[in-house]
Amino acid sequence: MLTVRPRASELVFQLYGRVLHPELFEICATRTIDRGGYSASIAITGFGHIVTWRREGLTLTEVATAATEPLPLKRRLLSHRIGGERSDRLECRGGARYHTCFQLERTDADVFWTLQQELAVAGSRRGLLHRFESPGRMALGALSWIDVETRPRSLLVQAFHTFPDDLAIVKSQSLFEVP
């Protein structure tokens, strides 16, 4: 199991129009959703997360990971370095839509540790939570929390990944919609 995360500045946010093989990632926690009109698999990885959403032959795979990870270029629809704030959208065949916004937020130490504790409490109540081991320099290790809201025509995924060495939090919100 990973004990230290990459630097927050080394992350990328990508979207694929295909499934990515799970062996490309170190999976820490998973959840599967089947909501009639669509299905999704959500996983926290050593570097971030992966969400695979399927509907009537359409597959979208969202990945937040280290830029150094060797991921395929085939059918990559979006790719952005994570830094500052960014949003993007994609209209897909059959009328499905994908919207995302993500940001890298750097804070001072007091704010970071308060946010980390709040995320841990929220993650212990709902969603998917994984706590990483402390690298020894900090009292607490990083954590990842993914909160999911399902509706008959949409899936909302909110992900939070902390980076104690950088006093940074990566936040993302993605919406997968059925027409």
Secondary structure as UniProt FT lines:
FT   HELIX           8..10
FT   STRAND          11..16
FT   HELIX           22..24
FT   STRAND          27..34
FT   STRAND          39..45
FT   STRAND          49..55
FT   TURN            56..57
FT   STRAND          58..66
FT   TURN            67..68
FT   TURN            74..75
FT   STRAND          76..81
FT   STRAND          85..91
FT   HELIX           93..95
FT   STRAND          97..106
FT   HELIX           109..125
FT   STRAND          128..131
FT   STRAND          143..151
FT   TURN            152..153
FT   STRAND          154..163
FT   HELIX           164..166
FT   STRAND          168..177
//
